[in-house]
Amino acid sequence: MTSTHEVDVAAHAEALCKIIERLLHGRGPVVQGAVLVDLTAMYFAGHHPAVREECITEFVKAMRELIPVNEAIIFEREGGKPAGWEIQ
């Protein structure tokens, strides 16, 4: 069962993500990546070094779990996968 606090955190995070997405839209992958790396570094700089590596590991795990979810959202919004997406 999801607590009210978890729902509030999720709703707040989703709202902030929508704002940040609009700010980054159209800026290109290099600029987007640079902004996200800097924000992520600021986030981890606020964690004590004794727990930082564990936090990074959990962060990357959560990010990897969200990639397919967000990929599906993007493909739906854009009307499918871009040409050549399946070719590596």
HTML snippet that shows the backbone in 3Dmol.js (N, CA, C, O; Angstrom):
<script src="https://3Dmol.org/build/3Dmol-min.js"></script>
<div id="view" style="width:600px;height:400px;position:relative"></div>
<script>
const pdb = `
ATOM      1  N   MET A   1       0.832  -1.179   0.000  1.00  0.00           N
ATOM      2  CA  MET A   1       0.000   0.000   0.000  1.00  0.00           C
ATOM      3  C   MET A   1       0.883   1.252   0.000  1.00  0.00           C
ATOM      4  O   MET A   1       1.888   1.301   0.710  1.00  0.00           O
ATOM      5  N   THR A   2       0.525   2.224  -0.764  1.00  0.00           N
ATOM      6  CA  THR A   2       1.284   3.456  -0.885  1.00  0.00           C
ATOM      7  C   THR A   2       0.789   4.472   0.142  1.00  0.00           C
ATOM      8  O   THR A   2      -0.413   4.699   0.278  1.00  0.00           O
ATOM      9  N   SER A   3       1.735   5.078   0.862  1.00  0.00           N
ATOM     10  CA  SER A   3       1.356   6.068   1.874  1.00  0.00           C
ATOM     11  C   SER A   3       1.044   7.407   1.211  1.00  0.00           C
ATOM     12  O   SER A   3       1.425   7.658   0.068  1.00  0.00           O
ATOM     13  N   THR A   4       0.345   8.256   1.956  1.00  0.00           N
ATOM     14  CA  THR A   4       0.020   9.597   1.470  1.00  0.00           C
ATOM     15  C   THR A   4       1.302  10.375   1.201  1.00  0.00           C
ATOM     16  O   THR A   4       1.387  11.118   0.223  1.00  0.00           O
ATOM     17  N   HIS A   5       2.291  10.207   2.059  1.00  0.00           N
ATOM     18  CA  HIS A   5       3.578  10.884   1.879  1.00  0.00           C
ATOM     19  C   HIS A   5       4.234  10.475   0.562  1.00  0.00           C
ATOM     20  O   HIS A   5       4.736  11.327  -0.170  1.00  0.00           O
ATOM     21  N   GLU A   6       4.232   9.170   0.256  1.00  0.00           N
ATOM     22  CA  GLU A   6       4.825   8.682  -0.999  1.00  0.00           C
ATOM     23  C   GLU A   6       4.093   9.256  -2.208  1.00  0.00           C
ATOM     24  O   GLU A   6       4.723   9.612  -3.204  1.00  0.00           O
ATOM     25  N   VAL A   7       2.779   9.347  -2.127  1.00  0.00           N
ATOM     26  CA  VAL A   7       1.980   9.923  -3.215  1.00  0.00           C
ATOM     27  C   VAL A   7       2.329  11.393  -3.386  1.00  0.00           C
ATOM     28  O   VAL A   7       2.493  11.863  -4.512  1.00  0.00           O
ATOM     29  N   ASP A   8       2.446  12.133  -2.270  1.00  0.00           N
ATOM     30  CA  ASP A   8       2.806  13.547  -2.327  1.00  0.00           C
ATOM     31  C   ASP A   8       4.194  13.735  -2.948  1.00  0.00           C
ATOM     32  O   ASP A   8       4.380  14.624  -3.780  1.00  0.00           O
ATOM     33  N   VAL A   9       5.155  12.922  -2.559  1.00  0.00           N
ATOM     34  CA  VAL A   9       6.507  13.010  -3.102  1.00  0.00           C
ATOM     35  C   VAL A   9       6.488  12.717  -4.594  1.00  0.00           C
ATOM     36  O   VAL A   9       7.112  13.435  -5.375  1.00  0.00           O
ATOM     37  N   ALA A  10       5.777  11.668  -4.995  1.00  0.00           N
ATOM     38  CA  ALA A  10       5.702  11.303  -6.413  1.00  0.00           C
ATOM     39  C   ALA A  10       5.045  12.405  -7.234  1.00  0.00           C
ATOM     40  O   ALA A  10       5.515  12.727  -8.325  1.00  0.00           O
ATOM     41  N   ALA A  11       3.977  12.978  -6.728  1.00  0.00           N
ATOM     42  CA  ALA A  11       3.279  14.051  -7.442  1.00  0.00           C
ATOM     43  C   ALA A  11       4.161  15.291  -7.551  1.00  0.00           C
ATOM     44  O   ALA A  11       4.204  15.935  -8.599  1.00  0.00           O
ATOM     45  N   HIS A  12       4.852  15.621  -6.485  1.00  0.00           N
ATOM     46  CA  HIS A  12       5.749  16.774  -6.498  1.00  0.00           C
ATOM     47  C   HIS A  12       6.902  16.539  -7.486  1.00  0.00           C
ATOM     48  O   HIS A  12       7.253  17.433  -8.257  1.00  0.00           O
ATOM     49  N   ALA A  13       7.482  15.351  -7.461  1.00  0.00           N
ATOM     50  CA  ALA A  13       8.578  15.023  -8.375  1.00  0.00           C
ATOM     51  C   ALA A  13       8.109  15.077  -9.826  1.00  0.00           C
ATOM     52  O   ALA A  13       8.814  15.603 -10.686  1.00  0.00           O
ATOM     53  N   GLU A  14       6.934  14.541 -10.100  1.00  0.00           N
ATOM     54  CA  GLU A  14       6.400  14.556 -11.468  1.00  0.00           C
ATOM     55  C   GLU A  14       6.183  15.985 -11.954  1.00  0.00           C
ATOM     56  O   GLU A  14       6.488  16.303 -13.103  1.00  0.00           O
ATOM     57  N   ALA A  15       5.661  16.843 -11.089  1.00  0.00           N
ATOM     58  CA  ALA A  15       5.437  18.246 -11.468  1.00  0.00           C
ATOM     59  C   ALA A  15       6.764  18.949 -11.765  1.00  0.00           C
ATOM     60  O   ALA A  15       6.871  19.687 -12.744  1.00  0.00           O
ATOM     61  N   LEU A  16       7.766  18.720 -10.926  1.00  0.00           N
ATOM     62  CA  LEU A  16       9.079  19.331 -11.176  1.00  0.00           C
ATOM     63  C   LEU A  16       9.713  18.790 -12.453  1.00  0.00           C
ATOM     64  O   LEU A  16      10.331  19.542 -13.207  1.00  0.00           O
ATOM     65  N   CYS A  17       9.563  17.500 -12.698  1.00  0.00           N
ATOM     66  CA  CYS A  17      10.113  16.906 -13.924  1.00  0.00           C
ATOM     67  C   CYS A  17       9.500  17.551 -15.162  1.00  0.00           C
ATOM     68  O   CYS A  17      10.198  17.795 -16.145  1.00  0.00           O
ATOM     69  N   LYS A  18       8.215  17.824 -15.119  1.00  0.00           N
ATOM     70  CA  LYS A  18       7.559  18.469 -16.269  1.00  0.00           C
ATOM     71  C   LYS A  18       8.113  19.867 -16.508  1.00  0.00           C
ATOM     72  O   LYS A  18       8.287  20.276 -17.656  1.00  0.00           O
ATOM     73  N   ILE A  19       8.390  20.597 -15.443  1.00  0.00           N
ATOM     74  CA  ILE A  19       8.977  21.928 -15.572  1.00  0.00           C
ATOM     75  C   ILE A  19      10.379  21.831 -16.165  1.00  0.00           C
ATOM     76  O   ILE A  19      10.717  22.559 -17.098  1.00  0.00           O
ATOM     77  N   ILE A  20      11.188  20.932 -15.620  1.00  0.00           N
ATOM     78  CA  ILE A  20      12.560  20.766 -16.100  1.00  0.00           C
ATOM     79  C   ILE A  20      12.570  20.271 -17.538  1.00  0.00           C
ATOM     80  O   ILE A  20      13.396  20.711 -18.338  1.00  0.00           O
ATOM     81  N   GLU A  21      11.660  19.357 -17.878  1.00  0.00           N
ATOM     82  CA  GLU A  21      11.575  18.857 -19.255  1.00  0.00           C
ATOM     83  C   GLU A  21      11.331  20.003 -20.227  1.00  0.00           C
ATOM     84  O   GLU A  21      11.951  20.060 -21.289  1.00  0.00           O
ATOM     85  N   ARG A  22      10.438  20.911 -19.873  1.00  0.00           N
ATOM     86  CA  ARG A  22      10.165  22.069 -20.746  1.00  0.00           C
ATOM     87  C   ARG A  22      11.393  22.966 -20.867  1.00  0.00           C
ATOM     88  O   ARG A  22      11.657  23.507 -21.941  1.00  0.00           O
ATOM     89  N   LEU A  23      12.138  23.129 -19.791  1.00  0.00           N
ATOM     90  CA  LEU A  23      13.345  23.955 -19.828  1.00  0.00           C
ATOM     91  C   LEU A  23      14.428  23.334 -20.712  1.00  0.00           C
ATOM     92  O   LEU A  23      15.170  24.055 -21.379  1.00  0.00           O
ATOM     93  N   LEU A  24      14.522  22.011 -20.720  1.00  0.00           N
ATOM     94  CA  LEU A  24      15.569  21.336 -21.482  1.00  0.00           C
ATOM     95  C   LEU A  24      15.173  21.043 -22.928  1.00  0.00           C
ATOM     96  O   LEU A  24      16.040  20.816 -23.772  1.00  0.00           O
ATOM     97  N   HIS A  25      13.881  21.047 -23.218  1.00  0.00           N
ATOM     98  CA  HIS A  25      13.392  20.686 -24.558  1.00  0.00           C
ATOM     99  C   HIS A  25      14.053  21.548 -25.637  1.00  0.00           C
ATOM    100  O   HIS A  25      14.084  22.775 -25.550  1.00  0.00           O
ATOM    101  N   GLY A  26      14.576  20.866 -26.651  1.00  0.00           N
ATOM    102  CA  GLY A  26      15.160  21.550 -27.794  1.00  0.00           C
ATOM    103  C   GLY A  26      16.575  22.060 -27.578  1.00  0.00           C
ATOM    104  O   GLY A  26      17.136  22.708 -28.462  1.00  0.00           O
ATOM    105  N   ARG A  27      17.160  21.783 -26.430  1.00  0.00           N
ATOM    106  CA  ARG A  27      18.506  22.284 -26.137  1.00  0.00           C
ATOM    107  C   ARG A  27      19.611  21.377 -26.663  1.00  0.00           C
ATOM    108  O   ARG A  27      20.785  21.745 -26.635  1.00  0.00           O
ATOM    109  N   GLY A  28      19.232  20.175 -27.149  1.00  0.00           N
ATOM    110  CA  GLY A  28      20.232  19.237 -27.669  1.00  0.00           C
ATOM    111  C   GLY A  28      20.789  18.348 -26.572  1.00  0.00           C
ATOM    112  O   GLY A  28      20.825  18.734 -25.404  1.00  0.00           O
ATOM    113  N   PRO A  29      21.223  17.161 -26.953  1.00  0.00           N
ATOM    114  CA  PRO A  29      21.653  16.176 -25.957  1.00  0.00           C
ATOM    115  C   PRO A  29      22.901  16.576 -25.177  1.00  0.00           C
ATOM    116  O   PRO A  29      23.045  16.177 -24.022  1.00  0.00           O
ATOM    117  N   VAL A  30      23.802  17.347 -25.767  1.00  0.00           N
ATOM    118  CA  VAL A  30      25.019  17.739 -25.050  1.00  0.00           C
ATOM    119  C   VAL A  30      24.674  18.700 -23.912  1.00  0.00           C
ATOM    120  O   VAL A  30      25.143  18.527 -22.787  1.00  0.00           O
ATOM    121  N   VAL A  31      23.865  19.697 -24.201  1.00  0.00           N
ATOM    122  CA  VAL A  31      23.460  20.655 -23.160  1.00  0.00           C
ATOM    123  C   VAL A  31      22.587  19.966 -22.122  1.00  0.00           C
ATOM    124  O   VAL A  31      22.783  20.161 -20.922  1.00  0.00           O
ATOM    125  N   GLN A  32      21.627  19.164 -22.566  1.00  0.00           N
ATOM    126  CA  GLN A  32      20.768  18.446 -21.620  1.00  0.00           C
ATOM    127  C   GLN A  32      21.602  17.577 -20.687  1.00  0.00           C
ATOM    128  O   GLN A  32      21.402  17.584 -19.473  1.00  0.00           O
ATOM    129  N   GLY A  33      22.538  16.830 -21.265  1.00  0.00           N
ATOM    130  CA  GLY A  33      23.397  15.961 -20.458  1.00  0.00           C
ATOM    131  C   GLY A  33      24.230  16.748 -19.466  1.00  0.00           C
ATOM    132  O   GLY A  33      24.368  16.347 -18.310  1.00  0.00           O
ATOM    133  N   ALA A  34      24.789  17.872 -19.912  1.00  0.00           N
ATOM    134  CA  ALA A  34      25.611  18.696 -19.024  1.00  0.00           C
ATOM    135  C   ALA A  34      24.802  19.216 -17.846  1.00  0.00           C
ATOM    136  O   ALA A  34      25.280  19.213 -16.712  1.00  0.00           O
ATOM    137  N   VAL A  35      23.580  19.661 -18.109  1.00  0.00           N
ATOM    138  CA  VAL A  35      22.715  20.168 -17.035  1.00  0.00           C
ATOM    139  C   VAL A  35      22.388  19.042 -16.051  1.00  0.00           C
ATOM    140  O   VAL A  35      22.479  19.230 -14.838  1.00  0.00           O
ATOM    141  N   LEU A  36      22.012  17.886 -16.570  1.00  0.00           N
ATOM    142  CA  LEU A  36      21.634  16.779 -15.694  1.00  0.00           C
ATOM    143  C   LEU A  36      22.824  16.264 -14.887  1.00  0.00           C
ATOM    144  O   LEU A  36      22.675  15.912 -13.717  1.00  0.00           O
ATOM    145  N   VAL A  37      23.999  16.218 -15.506  1.00  0.00           N
ATOM    146  CA  VAL A  37      25.198  15.793 -14.774  1.00  0.00           C
ATOM    147  C   VAL A  37      25.503  16.779 -13.643  1.00  0.00           C
ATOM    148  O   VAL A  37      25.816  16.366 -12.526  1.00  0.00           O
ATOM    149  N   ASP A  38      25.413  18.076 -13.930  1.00  0.00           N
ATOM    150  CA  ASP A  38      25.701  19.077 -12.904  1.00  0.00           C
ATOM    151  C   ASP A  38      24.685  18.999 -11.760  1.00  0.00           C
ATOM    152  O   ASP A  38      25.064  19.045 -10.590  1.00  0.00           O
ATOM    153  N   LEU A  39      23.404  18.883 -12.095  1.00  0.00           N
ATOM    154  CA  LEU A  39      22.377  18.766 -11.050  1.00  0.00           C
ATOM    155  C   LEU A  39      22.583  17.500 -10.215  1.00  0.00           C
ATOM    156  O   LEU A  39      22.424  17.521  -8.995  1.00  0.00           O
ATOM    157  N   THR A  40      22.936  16.403 -10.881  1.00  0.00           N
ATOM    158  CA  THR A  40      23.167  15.145 -10.177  1.00  0.00           C
ATOM    159  C   THR A  40      24.381  15.250  -9.262  1.00  0.00           C
ATOM    160  O   THR A  40      24.362  14.747  -8.138  1.00  0.00           O
ATOM    161  N   ALA A  41      25.434  15.903  -9.741  1.00  0.00           N
ATOM    162  CA  ALA A  41      26.629  16.092  -8.914  1.00  0.00           C
ATOM    163  C   ALA A  41      26.312  16.943  -7.684  1.00  0.00           C
ATOM    164  O   ALA A  41      26.800  16.668  -6.587  1.00  0.00           O
ATOM    165  N   MET A  42      25.491  17.982  -7.875  1.00  0.00           N
ATOM    166  CA  MET A  42      25.083  18.806  -6.729  1.00  0.00           C
ATOM    167  C   MET A  42      24.305  17.972  -5.711  1.00  0.00           C
ATOM    168  O   MET A  42      24.489  18.106  -4.502  1.00  0.00           O
ATOM    169  N   TYR A  43      23.435  17.112  -6.231  1.00  0.00           N
ATOM    170  CA  TYR A  43      22.632  16.253  -5.360  1.00  0.00           C
ATOM    171  C   TYR A  43      23.541  15.347  -4.516  1.00  0.00           C
ATOM    172  O   TYR A  43      23.370  15.246  -3.301  1.00  0.00           O
ATOM    173  N   PHE A  44      24.502  14.693  -5.170  1.00  0.00           N
ATOM    174  CA  PHE A  44      25.374  13.766  -4.441  1.00  0.00           C
ATOM    175  C   PHE A  44      26.395  14.489  -3.574  1.00  0.00           C
ATOM    176  O   PHE A  44      26.847  13.930  -2.574  1.00  0.00           O
ATOM    177  N   ALA A  45      26.768  15.702  -3.923  1.00  0.00           N
ATOM    178  CA  ALA A  45      27.685  16.475  -3.086  1.00  0.00           C
ATOM    179  C   ALA A  45      27.066  16.746  -1.717  1.00  0.00           C
ATOM    180  O   ALA A  45      27.787  16.942  -0.739  1.00  0.00           O
ATOM    181  N   GLY A  46      25.750  16.757  -1.644  1.00  0.00           N
ATOM    182  CA  GLY A  46      25.057  16.983  -0.385  1.00  0.00           C
ATOM    183  C   GLY A  46      24.967  15.754   0.510  1.00  0.00           C
ATOM    184  O   GLY A  46      24.475  15.835   1.636  1.00  0.00           O
ATOM    185  N   HIS A  47      25.439  14.628   0.015  1.00  0.00           N
ATOM    186  CA  HIS A  47      25.439  13.396   0.816  1.00  0.00           C
ATOM    187  C   HIS A  47      26.815  13.201   1.459  1.00  0.00           C
ATOM    188  O   HIS A  47      27.841  13.482   0.841  1.00  0.00           O
ATOM    189  N   HIS A  48      26.826  12.733   2.667  1.00  0.00           N
ATOM    190  CA  HIS A  48      28.088  12.462   3.356  1.00  0.00           C
ATOM    191  C   HIS A  48      28.890  11.440   2.559  1.00  0.00           C
ATOM    192  O   HIS A  48      28.324  10.480   2.038  1.00  0.00           O
ATOM    193  N   PRO A  49      30.216  11.640   2.459  1.00  0.00           N
ATOM    194  CA  PRO A  49      31.034  10.702   1.698  1.00  0.00           C
ATOM    195  C   PRO A  49      30.902   9.245   2.135  1.00  0.00           C
ATOM    196  O   PRO A  49      31.106   8.334   1.332  1.00  0.00           O
ATOM    197  N   ALA A  50      30.566   9.027   3.386  1.00  0.00           N
ATOM    198  CA  ALA A  50      30.436   7.652   3.884  1.00  0.00           C
ATOM    199  C   ALA A  50      29.268   6.904   3.251  1.00  0.00           C
ATOM    200  O   ALA A  50      29.280   5.675   3.191  1.00  0.00           O
ATOM    201  N   VAL A  51      28.263   7.635   2.779  1.00  0.00           N
ATOM    202  CA  VAL A  51      27.093   6.977   2.179  1.00  0.00           C
ATOM    203  C   VAL A  51      26.940   7.301   0.697  1.00  0.00           C
ATOM    204  O   VAL A  51      26.028   6.798   0.041  1.00  0.00           O
ATOM    205  N   ARG A  52      27.824   8.134   0.172  1.00  0.00           N
ATOM    206  CA  ARG A  52      27.681   8.633  -1.197  1.00  0.00           C
ATOM    207  C   ARG A  52      27.670   7.507  -2.237  1.00  0.00           C
ATOM    208  O   ARG A  52      26.808   7.496  -3.115  1.00  0.00           O
ATOM    209  N   GLU A  53      28.603   6.573  -2.153  1.00  0.00           N
ATOM    210  CA  GLU A  53      28.667   5.492  -3.154  1.00  0.00           C
ATOM    211  C   GLU A  53      27.400   4.635  -3.139  1.00  0.00           C
ATOM    212  O   GLU A  53      26.901   4.241  -4.193  1.00  0.00           O
ATOM    213  N   GLU A  54      26.889   4.352  -1.956  1.00  0.00           N
ATOM    214  CA  GLU A  54      25.651   3.577  -1.846  1.00  0.00           C
ATOM    215  C   GLU A  54      24.488   4.353  -2.464  1.00  0.00           C
ATOM    216  O   GLU A  54      23.644   3.770  -3.144  1.00  0.00           O
ATOM    217  N   CYS A  55      24.442   5.641  -2.233  1.00  0.00           N
ATOM    218  CA  CYS A  55      23.387   6.485  -2.807  1.00  0.00           C
ATOM    219  C   CYS A  55      23.482   6.523  -4.327  1.00  0.00           C
ATOM    220  O   CYS A  55      22.465   6.468  -5.020  1.00  0.00           O
ATOM    221  N   ILE A  56      24.700   6.616  -4.842  1.00  0.00           N
ATOM    222  CA  ILE A  56      24.899   6.623  -6.293  1.00  0.00           C
ATOM    223  C   ILE A  56      24.432   5.302  -6.890  1.00  0.00           C
ATOM    224  O   ILE A  56      23.768   5.287  -7.927  1.00  0.00           O
ATOM    225  N   THR A  57      24.774   4.205  -6.247  1.00  0.00           N
ATOM    226  CA  THR A  57      24.355   2.884  -6.728  1.00  0.00           C
ATOM    227  C   THR A  57      22.836   2.778  -6.782  1.00  0.00           C
ATOM    228  O   THR A  57      22.283   2.299  -7.771  1.00  0.00           O
ATOM    229  N   GLU A  58      22.163   3.218  -5.731  1.00  0.00           N
ATOM    230  CA  GLU A  58      20.700   3.158  -5.697  1.00  0.00           C
ATOM    231  C   GLU A  58      20.080   4.113  -6.715  1.00  0.00           C
ATOM    232  O   GLU A  58      19.056   3.795  -7.319  1.00  0.00           O
ATOM    233  N   PHE A  59      20.688   5.267  -6.905  1.00  0.00           N
ATOM    234  CA  PHE A  59      20.222   6.239  -7.886  1.00  0.00           C
ATOM    235  C   PHE A  59      20.292   5.646  -9.297  1.00  0.00           C
ATOM    236  O   PHE A  59      19.331   5.737 -10.062  1.00  0.00           O
ATOM    237  N   VAL A  60      21.425   5.044  -9.634  1.00  0.00           N
ATOM    238  CA  VAL A  60      21.601   4.451 -10.963  1.00  0.00           C
ATOM    239  C   VAL A  60      20.619   3.298 -11.156  1.00  0.00           C
ATOM    240  O   VAL A  60      20.055   3.138 -12.238  1.00  0.00           O
ATOM    241  N   LYS A  61      20.414   2.500 -10.118  1.00  0.00           N
ATOM    242  CA  LYS A  61      19.443   1.403 -10.193  1.00  0.00           C
ATOM    243  C   LYS A  61      18.049   1.940 -10.501  1.00  0.00           C
ATOM    244  O   LYS A  61      17.368   1.424 -11.387  1.00  0.00           O
ATOM    245  N   ALA A  62      17.624   2.963  -9.781  1.00  0.00           N
ATOM    246  CA  ALA A  62      16.297   3.553 -10.001  1.00  0.00           C
ATOM    247  C   ALA A  62      16.202   4.167 -11.394  1.00  0.00           C
ATOM    248  O   ALA A  62      15.177   4.037 -12.062  1.00  0.00           O
ATOM    249  N   MET A  63      17.272   4.838 -11.833  1.00  0.00           N
ATOM    250  CA  MET A  63      17.277   5.445 -13.161  1.00  0.00           C
ATOM    251  C   MET A  63      17.113   4.373 -14.241  1.00  0.00           C
ATOM    252  O   MET A  63      16.329   4.538 -15.176  1.00  0.00           O
ATOM    253  N   ARG A  64      17.859   3.272 -14.103  1.00  0.00           N
ATOM    254  CA  ARG A  64      17.760   2.186 -15.089  1.00  0.00           C
ATOM    255  C   ARG A  64      16.347   1.596 -15.147  1.00  0.00           C
ATOM    256  O   ARG A  64      15.873   1.223 -16.220  1.00  0.00           O
ATOM    257  N   GLU A  65      15.685   1.513 -14.007  1.00  0.00           N
ATOM    258  CA  GLU A  65      14.316   0.996 -13.970  1.00  0.00           C
ATOM    259  C   GLU A  65      13.343   1.945 -14.672  1.00  0.00           C
ATOM    260  O   GLU A  65      12.333   1.503 -15.221  1.00  0.00           O
ATOM    261  N   LEU A  66      13.641   3.232 -14.657  1.00  0.00           N
ATOM    262  CA  LEU A  66      12.751   4.220 -15.273  1.00  0.00           C
ATOM    263  C   LEU A  66      13.000   4.426 -16.768  1.00  0.00           C
ATOM    264  O   LEU A  66      12.157   5.001 -17.457  1.00  0.00           O
ATOM    265  N   ILE A  67      14.135   3.967 -17.275  1.00  0.00           N
ATOM    266  CA  ILE A  67      14.433   4.170 -18.698  1.00  0.00           C
ATOM    267  C   ILE A  67      13.363   3.545 -19.596  1.00  0.00           C
ATOM    268  O   ILE A  67      12.841   4.253 -20.457  1.00  0.00           O
ATOM    269  N   PRO A  68      13.001   2.259 -19.451  1.00  0.00           N
ATOM    270  CA  PRO A  68      11.982   1.699 -20.343  1.00  0.00           C
ATOM    271  C   PRO A  68      10.610   2.370 -20.196  1.00  0.00           C
ATOM    272  O   PRO A  68       9.868   2.494 -21.170  1.00  0.00           O
ATOM    273  N   VAL A  69      10.286   2.795 -18.986  1.00  0.00           N
ATOM    274  CA  VAL A  69       9.016   3.492 -18.752  1.00  0.00           C
ATOM    275  C   VAL A  69       8.998   4.797 -19.532  1.00  0.00           C
ATOM    276  O   VAL A  69       8.033   5.095 -20.236  1.00  0.00           O
ATOM    277  N   ASN A  70      10.065   5.572 -19.404  1.00  0.00           N
ATOM    278  CA  ASN A  70      10.138   6.860 -20.090  1.00  0.00           C
ATOM    279  C   ASN A  70      10.306   6.700 -21.595  1.00  0.00           C
ATOM    280  O   ASN A  70       9.806   7.518 -22.367  1.00  0.00           O
ATOM    281  N   GLU A  71      11.003   5.657 -22.010  1.00  0.00           N
ATOM    282  CA  GLU A  71      11.133   5.379 -23.437  1.00  0.00           C
ATOM    283  C   GLU A  71       9.753   5.136 -24.055  1.00  0.00           C
ATOM    284  O   GLU A  71       9.447   5.664 -25.124  1.00  0.00           O
ATOM    285  N   ALA A  72       8.937   4.351 -23.391  1.00  0.00           N
ATOM    286  CA  ALA A  72       7.580   4.086 -23.887  1.00  0.00           C
ATOM    287  C   ALA A  72       6.758   5.372 -23.966  1.00  0.00           C
ATOM    288  O   ALA A  72       6.007   5.575 -24.920  1.00  0.00           O
ATOM    289  N   ILE A  73       6.899   6.236 -22.964  1.00  0.00           N
ATOM    290  CA  ILE A  73       6.169   7.506 -22.960  1.00  0.00           C
ATOM    291  C   ILE A  73       6.612   8.371 -24.141  1.00  0.00           C
ATOM    292  O   ILE A  73       5.780   8.958 -24.833  1.00  0.00           O
ATOM    293  N   ILE A  74       7.911   8.446 -24.365  1.00  0.00           N
ATOM    294  CA  ILE A  74       8.435   9.250 -25.472  1.00  0.00           C
ATOM    295  C   ILE A  74       7.960   8.691 -26.810  1.00  0.00           C
ATOM    296  O   ILE A  74       7.514   9.447 -27.672  1.00  0.00           O
ATOM    297  N   PHE A  75       8.052   7.379 -26.989  1.00  0.00           N
ATOM    298  CA  PHE A  75       7.638   6.777 -28.262  1.00  0.00           C
ATOM    299  C   PHE A  75       6.147   6.994 -28.516  1.00  0.00           C
ATOM    300  O   PHE A  75       5.733   7.228 -29.651  1.00  0.00           O
ATOM    301  N   GLU A  76       5.351   6.916 -27.464  1.00  0.00           N
ATOM    302  CA  GLU A  76       3.909   7.150 -27.627  1.00  0.00           C
ATOM    303  C   GLU A  76       3.655   8.602 -28.019  1.00  0.00           C
ATOM    304  O   GLU A  76       2.864   8.876 -28.921  1.00  0.00           O
ATOM    305  N   ARG A  77       4.311   9.507 -27.358  1.00  0.00           N
ATOM    306  CA  ARG A  77       4.136  10.935 -27.637  1.00  0.00           C
ATOM    307  C   ARG A  77       4.611  11.293 -29.049  1.00  0.00           C
ATOM    308  O   ARG A  77       4.012  12.143 -29.707  1.00  0.00           O
ATOM    309  N   GLU A  78       5.682  10.649 -29.515  1.00  0.00           N
ATOM    310  CA  GLU A  78       6.269  10.965 -30.815  1.00  0.00           C
ATOM    311  C   GLU A  78       5.690  10.117 -31.950  1.00  0.00           C
ATOM    312  O   GLU A  78       6.092  10.270 -33.103  1.00  0.00           O
ATOM    313  N   GLY A  79       4.754   9.229 -31.631  1.00  0.00           N
ATOM    314  CA  GLY A  79       4.118   8.416 -32.670  1.00  0.00           C
ATOM    315  C   GLY A  79       4.944   7.201 -33.088  1.00  0.00           C
ATOM    316  O   GLY A  79       4.812   6.720 -34.213  1.00  0.00           O
ATOM    317  N   GLY A  80       5.776   6.715 -32.207  1.00  0.00           N
ATOM    318  CA  GLY A  80       6.553   5.515 -32.478  1.00  0.00           C
ATOM    319  C   GLY A  80       8.053   5.754 -32.352  1.00  0.00           C
ATOM    320  O   GLY A  80       8.511   6.851 -32.034  1.00  0.00           O
ATOM    321  N   LYS A  81       8.793   4.686 -32.613  1.00  0.00           N
ATOM    322  CA  LYS A  81      10.242   4.760 -32.520  1.00  0.00           C
ATOM    323  C   LYS A  81      10.808   5.479 -33.741  1.00  0.00           C
ATOM    324  O   LYS A  81      10.251   5.368 -34.834  1.00  0.00           O
ATOM    325  N   PRO A  82      11.897   6.207 -33.572  1.00  0.00           N
ATOM    326  CA  PRO A  82      12.521   6.864 -34.723  1.00  0.00           C
ATOM    327  C   PRO A  82      13.059   5.826 -35.709  1.00  0.00           C
ATOM    328  O   PRO A  82      13.385   4.700 -35.332  1.00  0.00           O
ATOM    329  N   ALA A  83      13.144   6.227 -36.974  1.00  0.00           N
ATOM    330  CA  ALA A  83      13.688   5.330 -38.002  1.00  0.00           C
ATOM    331  C   ALA A  83      15.080   4.865 -37.606  1.00  0.00           C
ATOM    332  O   ALA A  83      15.917   5.667 -37.192  1.00  0.00           O
ATOM    333  N   GLY A  84      15.321   3.573 -37.734  1.00  0.00           N
ATOM    334  CA  GLY A  84      16.612   3.005 -37.427  1.00  0.00           C
ATOM    335  C   GLY A  84      16.874   2.731 -35.957  1.00  0.00           C
ATOM    336  O   GLY A  84      17.978   2.332 -35.585  1.00  0.00           O
ATOM    337  N   TRP A  85      15.866   2.940 -35.119  1.00  0.00           N
ATOM    338  CA  TRP A  85      16.049   2.779 -33.667  1.00  0.00           C
ATOM    339  C   TRP A  85      16.526   1.372 -33.293  1.00  0.00           C
ATOM    340  O   TRP A  85      17.337   1.205 -32.382  1.00  0.00           O
ATOM    341  N   GLU A  86      16.022   0.382 -33.994  1.00  0.00           N
ATOM    342  CA  GLU A  86      16.346  -1.006 -33.653  1.00  0.00           C
ATOM    343  C   GLU A  86      17.748  -1.421 -34.119  1.00  0.00           C
ATOM    344  O   GLU A  86      18.281  -2.439 -33.678  1.00  0.00           O
ATOM    345  N   ILE A  87      18.331  -0.624 -35.011  1.00  0.00           N
ATOM    346  CA  ILE A  87      19.668  -0.955 -35.535  1.00  0.00           C
ATOM    347  C   ILE A  87      20.724  -0.399 -34.600  1.00  0.00           C
ATOM    348  O   ILE A  87      20.695   0.773 -34.225  1.00  0.00           O
ATOM    349  N   GLN A  88      21.663  -1.270 -34.229  1.00  0.00           N
ATOM    350  CA  GLN A  88      22.723  -0.813 -33.315  1.00  0.00           C
ATOM    351  C   GLN A  88      24.003  -0.561 -34.059  1.00  0.00           C
ATOM    352  O   GLN A  88      25.002  -0.172 -33.454  1.00  0.00           O
TER     353      GLN A  88
END
`;
const viewer = $3Dmol.createViewer("view");
viewer.addModel(pdb, "pdb");
viewer.setStyle({}, {cartoon: {color: "spectrum"}});
viewer.zoomTo();
viewer.render();
</script>
